[in-house]
Amino acid sequence: MRRLPPAVMLAVAVVAALGMTRHEPPPEAPPVVAPAPVPSAERGHALVQRDCGGCHAVEATGDSDFRPAPPFRTLHDKYPLESLEEALAEGILSGHPAMPEYEYAPGEIADIIAWMKSLEARSGARRPGG
């Protein structure tokens, strides 16, 4: 058997050693998650004016154009505002057919709740259970 030169034997040994070591790809960076925007009563006001203002009073004063529709400023008297979050996400359903169904994205819901809380704060009223 023919003997390999020392330089070739060293090269074979290095290649073999490198082949035996496990090279794992670097771990994937975690996905970048943008922080949730801060709820905005101003954006919530714009949403309820657009979608609800035709029937409900959505301001701090005034009557609803559609008598059975309660003014938004009184909703905290009947419901904890946070309980409305799920209804806004899944679609508000009412006991009368005149009210259309709306579904909102999480950021929009936070904005609407912020607007309703601003109305509650202006009224100085206490919440149910609060």
mmCIF file of the C-alpha atoms, coordinates in Angstrom:
data_MODEL
# 
_entry.id   MODEL 
# 
loop_
_atom_site.group_PDB 
_atom_site.id 
_atom_site.type_symbol 
_atom_site.label_atom_id 
_atom_site.label_alt_id 
_atom_site.label_comp_id 
_atom_site.label_asym_id 
_atom_site.label_entity_id 
_atom_site.label_seq_id 
_atom_site.pdbx_PDB_ins_code 
_atom_site.Cartn_x 
_atom_site.Cartn_y 
_atom_site.Cartn_z 
_atom_site.occupancy 
_atom_site.B_iso_or_equiv 
_atom_site.pdbx_formal_charge 
_atom_site.auth_seq_id 
_atom_site.auth_comp_id 
_atom_site.auth_asym_id 
_atom_site.auth_atom_id 
_atom_site.pdbx_PDB_model_num 
ATOM 1   C CA . MET A 1 1   ? 0.000   0.000  0.000  1.00 0.00 ? 1   MET A CA 1 
ATOM 2   C CA . ARG A 1 2   ? 1.232   3.382  -0.860 1.00 0.00 ? 2   ARG A CA 1 
ATOM 3   C CA . ARG A 1 3   ? 1.596   5.905  1.881  1.00 0.00 ? 3   ARG A CA 1 
ATOM 4   C CA . LEU A 1 4   ? 0.200   9.437  1.365  1.00 0.00 ? 4   LEU A CA 1 
ATOM 5   C CA . PRO A 1 5   ? 2.407   12.447 1.875  1.00 0.00 ? 5   PRO A CA 1 
ATOM 6   C CA . PRO A 1 6   ? 1.997   14.111 5.320  1.00 0.00 ? 6   PRO A CA 1 
ATOM 7   C CA . ALA A 1 7   ? 0.430   17.280 3.787  1.00 0.00 ? 7   ALA A CA 1 
ATOM 8   C CA . VAL A 1 8   ? -2.277  15.216 2.070  1.00 0.00 ? 8   VAL A CA 1 
ATOM 9   C CA . MET A 1 9   ? -2.915  13.219 5.225  1.00 0.00 ? 9   MET A CA 1 
ATOM 10  C CA . LEU A 1 10  ? -3.289  16.473 7.171  1.00 0.00 ? 10  LEU A CA 1 
ATOM 11  C CA . ALA A 1 11  ? -5.730  17.817 4.573  1.00 0.00 ? 11  ALA A CA 1 
ATOM 12  C CA . VAL A 1 12  ? -7.775  14.592 4.734  1.00 0.00 ? 12  VAL A CA 1 
ATOM 13  C CA . ALA A 1 13  ? -7.804  14.773 8.542  1.00 0.00 ? 13  ALA A CA 1 
ATOM 14  C CA . VAL A 1 14  ? -8.982  18.407 8.495  1.00 0.00 ? 14  VAL A CA 1 
ATOM 15  C CA . VAL A 1 15  ? -11.724 17.658 5.964  1.00 0.00 ? 15  VAL A CA 1 
ATOM 16  C CA . ALA A 1 16  ? -12.843 14.656 8.019  1.00 0.00 ? 16  ALA A CA 1 
ATOM 17  C CA . ALA A 1 17  ? -12.864 16.698 11.212 1.00 0.00 ? 17  ALA A CA 1 
ATOM 18  C CA . LEU A 1 18  ? -14.852 19.452 9.576  1.00 0.00 ? 18  LEU A CA 1 
ATOM 19  C CA . GLY A 1 19  ? -17.301 16.922 8.229  1.00 0.00 ? 19  GLY A CA 1 
ATOM 20  C CA . MET A 1 20  ? -17.834 15.527 11.707 1.00 0.00 ? 20  MET A CA 1 
ATOM 21  C CA . THR A 1 21  ? -18.612 18.849 13.306 1.00 0.00 ? 21  THR A CA 1 
ATOM 22  C CA . ARG A 1 22  ? -22.197 19.885 13.113 1.00 0.00 ? 22  ARG A CA 1 
ATOM 23  C CA . HIS A 1 23  ? -22.853 23.219 11.549 1.00 0.00 ? 23  HIS A CA 1 
ATOM 24  C CA . GLU A 1 24  ? -26.282 24.487 12.410 1.00 0.00 ? 24  GLU A CA 1 
ATOM 25  C CA . PRO A 1 25  ? -27.742 27.511 10.751 1.00 0.00 ? 25  PRO A CA 1 
ATOM 26  C CA . PRO A 1 26  ? -28.000 30.508 13.037 1.00 0.00 ? 26  PRO A CA 1 
ATOM 27  C CA . PRO A 1 27  ? -31.297 30.656 14.903 1.00 0.00 ? 27  PRO A CA 1 
ATOM 28  C CA . GLU A 1 28  ? -33.985 32.658 13.204 1.00 0.00 ? 28  GLU A CA 1 
ATOM 29  C CA . ALA A 1 29  ? -34.582 36.049 14.692 1.00 0.00 ? 29  ALA A CA 1 
ATOM 30  C CA . PRO A 1 30  ? -37.942 36.330 16.433 1.00 0.00 ? 30  PRO A CA 1 
ATOM 31  C CA . PRO A 1 31  ? -40.534 38.139 14.361 1.00 0.00 ? 31  PRO A CA 1 
ATOM 32  C CA . VAL A 1 32  ? -40.688 41.855 14.901 1.00 0.00 ? 32  VAL A CA 1 
ATOM 33  C CA . VAL A 1 33  ? -44.020 42.749 16.415 1.00 0.00 ? 33  VAL A CA 1 
ATOM 34  C CA . ALA A 1 34  ? -45.039 46.353 16.148 1.00 0.00 ? 34  ALA A CA 1 
ATOM 35  C CA . PRO A 1 35  ? -46.399 47.749 19.372 1.00 0.00 ? 35  PRO A CA 1 
ATOM 36  C CA . ALA A 1 36  ? -50.142 48.157 19.437 1.00 0.00 ? 36  ALA A CA 1 
ATOM 37  C CA . PRO A 1 37  ? -51.145 51.714 18.775 1.00 0.00 ? 37  PRO A CA 1 
ATOM 38  C CA . VAL A 1 38  ? -52.322 53.649 21.782 1.00 0.00 ? 38  VAL A CA 1 
ATOM 39  C CA . PRO A 1 39  ? -56.125 53.746 21.789 1.00 0.00 ? 39  PRO A CA 1 
ATOM 40  C CA . SER A 1 40  ? -57.409 57.041 20.458 1.00 0.00 ? 40  SER A CA 1 
ATOM 41  C CA . ALA A 1 41  ? -60.709 58.566 21.525 1.00 0.00 ? 41  ALA A CA 1 
ATOM 42  C CA . GLU A 1 42  ? -60.453 60.830 18.471 1.00 0.00 ? 42  GLU A CA 1 
ATOM 43  C CA . ARG A 1 43  ? -60.305 57.861 16.079 1.00 0.00 ? 43  ARG A CA 1 
ATOM 44  C CA . GLY A 1 44  ? -63.101 56.166 18.037 1.00 0.00 ? 44  GLY A CA 1 
ATOM 45  C CA . HIS A 1 45  ? -65.218 59.292 17.742 1.00 0.00 ? 45  HIS A CA 1 
ATOM 46  C CA . ALA A 1 46  ? -64.731 59.312 13.965 1.00 0.00 ? 46  ALA A CA 1 
ATOM 47  C CA . LEU A 1 47  ? -65.750 55.635 13.761 1.00 0.00 ? 47  LEU A CA 1 
ATOM 48  C CA . VAL A 1 48  ? -68.937 56.030 15.798 1.00 0.00 ? 48  VAL A CA 1 
ATOM 49  C CA . GLN A 1 49  ? -69.872 59.206 13.949 1.00 0.00 ? 49  GLN A CA 1 
ATOM 50  C CA . ARG A 1 50  ? -69.531 57.326 10.658 1.00 0.00 ? 50  ARG A CA 1 
ATOM 51  C CA . ASP A 1 51  ? -71.186 54.048 11.662 1.00 0.00 ? 51  ASP A CA 1 
ATOM 52  C CA . CYS A 1 52  ? -73.492 54.866 14.565 1.00 0.00 ? 52  CYS A CA 1 
ATOM 53  C CA . GLY A 1 53  ? -74.257 58.588 14.423 1.00 0.00 ? 53  GLY A CA 1 
ATOM 54  C CA . GLY A 1 54  ? -77.186 58.169 12.040 1.00 0.00 ? 54  GLY A CA 1 
ATOM 55  C CA . CYS A 1 55  ? -79.252 56.681 14.852 1.00 0.00 ? 55  CYS A CA 1 
ATOM 56  C CA . HIS A 1 56  ? -77.363 57.160 18.145 1.00 0.00 ? 56  HIS A CA 1 
ATOM 57  C CA . ALA A 1 57  ? -76.321 60.374 19.809 1.00 0.00 ? 57  ALA A CA 1 
ATOM 58  C CA . VAL A 1 58  ? -72.560 59.859 19.902 1.00 0.00 ? 58  VAL A CA 1 
ATOM 59  C CA . GLU A 1 59  ? -71.656 63.203 21.475 1.00 0.00 ? 59  GLU A CA 1 
ATOM 60  C CA . ALA A 1 60  ? -71.601 64.330 25.107 1.00 0.00 ? 60  ALA A CA 1 
ATOM 61  C CA . THR A 1 61  ? -74.997 66.010 24.617 1.00 0.00 ? 61  THR A CA 1 
ATOM 62  C CA . GLY A 1 62  ? -78.010 65.686 22.358 1.00 0.00 ? 62  GLY A CA 1 
ATOM 63  C CA . ASP A 1 63  ? -80.719 63.176 21.595 1.00 0.00 ? 63  ASP A CA 1 
ATOM 64  C CA . SER A 1 64  ? -80.501 60.148 19.344 1.00 0.00 ? 64  SER A CA 1 
ATOM 65  C CA . ASP A 1 65  ? -82.097 60.656 15.942 1.00 0.00 ? 65  ASP A CA 1 
ATOM 66  C CA . PHE A 1 66  ? -83.688 57.211 16.281 1.00 0.00 ? 66  PHE A CA 1 
ATOM 67  C CA . ARG A 1 67  ? -85.546 57.282 19.613 1.00 0.00 ? 67  ARG A CA 1 
ATOM 68  C CA . PRO A 1 68  ? -84.969 53.614 20.578 1.00 0.00 ? 68  PRO A CA 1 
ATOM 69  C CA . ALA A 1 69  ? -81.196 54.012 20.051 1.00 0.00 ? 69  ALA A CA 1 
ATOM 70  C CA . PRO A 1 70  ? -79.605 54.944 23.382 1.00 0.00 ? 70  PRO A CA 1 
ATOM 71  C CA . PRO A 1 71  ? -77.133 57.821 23.430 1.00 0.00 ? 71  PRO A CA 1 
ATOM 72  C CA . PHE A 1 72  ? -73.570 56.530 23.671 1.00 0.00 ? 72  PHE A CA 1 
ATOM 73  C CA . ARG A 1 73  ? -72.980 58.686 26.753 1.00 0.00 ? 73  ARG A CA 1 
ATOM 74  C CA . THR A 1 74  ? -75.498 56.515 28.667 1.00 0.00 ? 74  THR A CA 1 
ATOM 75  C CA . LEU A 1 75  ? -74.205 53.075 27.698 1.00 0.00 ? 75  LEU A CA 1 
ATOM 76  C CA . HIS A 1 76  ? -71.901 52.885 30.721 1.00 0.00 ? 76  HIS A CA 1 
ATOM 77  C CA . ASP A 1 77  ? -75.055 53.102 32.897 1.00 0.00 ? 77  ASP A CA 1 
ATOM 78  C CA . LYS A 1 78  ? -76.195 49.740 31.487 1.00 0.00 ? 78  LYS A CA 1 
ATOM 79  C CA . TYR A 1 79  ? -72.969 47.909 30.627 1.00 0.00 ? 79  TYR A CA 1 
ATOM 80  C CA . PRO A 1 80  ? -69.350 47.888 31.743 1.00 0.00 ? 80  PRO A CA 1 
ATOM 81  C CA . LEU A 1 81  ? -67.707 49.329 28.644 1.00 0.00 ? 81  LEU A CA 1 
ATOM 82  C CA . GLU A 1 82  ? -65.119 46.552 28.488 1.00 0.00 ? 82  GLU A CA 1 
ATOM 83  C CA . SER A 1 83  ? -67.963 44.037 28.031 1.00 0.00 ? 83  SER A CA 1 
ATOM 84  C CA . LEU A 1 84  ? -68.744 45.726 24.733 1.00 0.00 ? 84  LEU A CA 1 
ATOM 85  C CA . GLU A 1 85  ? -65.317 44.782 23.322 1.00 0.00 ? 85  GLU A CA 1 
ATOM 86  C CA . GLU A 1 86  ? -66.374 41.232 22.460 1.00 0.00 ? 86  GLU A CA 1 
ATOM 87  C CA . ALA A 1 87  ? -69.646 42.398 20.952 1.00 0.00 ? 87  ALA A CA 1 
ATOM 88  C CA . LEU A 1 88  ? -67.795 44.921 18.785 1.00 0.00 ? 88  LEU A CA 1 
ATOM 89  C CA . ALA A 1 89  ? -65.382 42.210 17.617 1.00 0.00 ? 89  ALA A CA 1 
ATOM 90  C CA . GLU A 1 90  ? -68.039 39.646 16.814 1.00 0.00 ? 90  GLU A CA 1 
ATOM 91  C CA . GLY A 1 91  ? -70.665 42.007 15.486 1.00 0.00 ? 91  GLY A CA 1 
ATOM 92  C CA . ILE A 1 92  ? -73.121 44.027 17.506 1.00 0.00 ? 92  ILE A CA 1 
ATOM 93  C CA . LEU A 1 93  ? -76.508 42.383 17.382 1.00 0.00 ? 93  LEU A CA 1 
ATOM 94  C CA . SER A 1 94  ? -79.551 44.158 18.704 1.00 0.00 ? 94  SER A CA 1 
ATOM 95  C CA . GLY A 1 95  ? -83.101 43.193 19.465 1.00 0.00 ? 95  GLY A CA 1 
ATOM 96  C CA . HIS A 1 96  ? -84.449 45.146 16.515 1.00 0.00 ? 96  HIS A CA 1 
ATOM 97  C CA . PRO A 1 97  ? -83.841 44.653 12.788 1.00 0.00 ? 97  PRO A CA 1 
ATOM 98  C CA . ALA A 1 98  ? -83.219 48.338 12.068 1.00 0.00 ? 98  ALA A CA 1 
ATOM 99  C CA . MET A 1 99  ? -79.693 48.164 13.484 1.00 0.00 ? 99  MET A CA 1 
ATOM 100 C CA . PRO A 1 100 ? -77.075 46.952 11.027 1.00 0.00 ? 100 PRO A CA 1 
ATOM 101 C CA . GLU A 1 101 ? -74.359 44.557 12.185 1.00 0.00 ? 101 GLU A CA 1 
ATOM 102 C CA . TYR A 1 102 ? -70.832 45.955 12.425 1.00 0.00 ? 102 TYR A CA 1 
ATOM 103 C CA . GLU A 1 103 ? -67.596 44.131 13.159 1.00 0.00 ? 103 GLU A CA 1 
ATOM 104 C CA . TYR A 1 104 ? -64.450 45.999 14.134 1.00 0.00 ? 104 TYR A CA 1 
ATOM 105 C CA . ALA A 1 105 ? -60.741 45.194 14.257 1.00 0.00 ? 105 ALA A CA 1 
ATOM 106 C CA . PRO A 1 106 ? -59.043 45.133 17.689 1.00 0.00 ? 106 PRO A CA 1 
ATOM 107 C CA . GLY A 1 107 ? -57.477 48.595 17.238 1.00 0.00 ? 107 GLY A CA 1 
ATOM 108 C CA . GLU A 1 108 ? -60.809 50.081 16.200 1.00 0.00 ? 108 GLU A CA 1 
ATOM 109 C CA . ILE A 1 109 ? -62.501 48.509 19.220 1.00 0.00 ? 109 ILE A CA 1 
ATOM 110 C CA . ALA A 1 110 ? -59.913 50.041 21.537 1.00 0.00 ? 110 ALA A CA 1 
ATOM 111 C CA . ASP A 1 111 ? -60.520 53.415 19.885 1.00 0.00 ? 111 ASP A CA 1 
ATOM 112 C CA . ILE A 1 112 ? -64.315 53.133 20.257 1.00 0.00 ? 112 ILE A CA 1 
ATOM 113 C CA . ILE A 1 113 ? -63.985 52.119 23.913 1.00 0.00 ? 113 ILE A CA 1 
ATOM 114 C CA . ALA A 1 114 ? -61.619 55.080 24.441 1.00 0.00 ? 114 ALA A CA 1 
ATOM 115 C CA . TRP A 1 115 ? -64.272 57.422 22.998 1.00 0.00 ? 115 TRP A CA 1 
ATOM 116 C CA . MET A 1 116 ? -66.984 55.896 25.182 1.00 0.00 ? 116 MET A CA 1 
ATOM 117 C CA . LYS A 1 117 ? -64.773 56.197 28.273 1.00 0.00 ? 117 LYS A CA 1 
ATOM 118 C CA . SER A 1 118 ? -64.207 59.853 27.445 1.00 0.00 ? 118 SER A CA 1 
ATOM 119 C CA . LEU A 1 119 ? -67.993 60.325 27.404 1.00 0.00 ? 119 LEU A CA 1 
ATOM 120 C CA . GLU A 1 120 ? -68.277 58.458 30.699 1.00 0.00 ? 120 GLU A CA 1 
ATOM 121 C CA . ALA A 1 121 ? -65.590 60.664 32.257 1.00 0.00 ? 121 ALA A CA 1 
ATOM 122 C CA . ARG A 1 122 ? -67.429 63.795 31.112 1.00 0.00 ? 122 ARG A CA 1 
ATOM 123 C CA . SER A 1 123 ? -70.668 62.573 32.667 1.00 0.00 ? 123 SER A CA 1 
ATOM 124 C CA . GLY A 1 124 ? -68.986 61.944 36.033 1.00 0.00 ? 124 GLY A CA 1 
ATOM 125 C CA . ALA A 1 125 ? -71.229 58.916 36.440 1.00 0.00 ? 125 ALA A CA 1 
ATOM 126 C CA . ARG A 1 126 ? -70.210 55.682 38.077 1.00 0.00 ? 126 ARG A CA 1 
ATOM 127 C CA . ARG A 1 127 ? -70.100 52.418 36.160 1.00 0.00 ? 127 ARG A CA 1 
ATOM 128 C CA . PRO A 1 128 ? -72.181 49.376 37.037 1.00 0.00 ? 128 PRO A CA 1 
ATOM 129 C CA . GLY A 1 129 ? -70.381 47.402 39.689 1.00 0.00 ? 129 GLY A CA 1 
ATOM 130 C CA . GLY A 1 130 ? -67.877 50.253 40.164 1.00 0.00 ? 130 GLY A CA 1 
# 
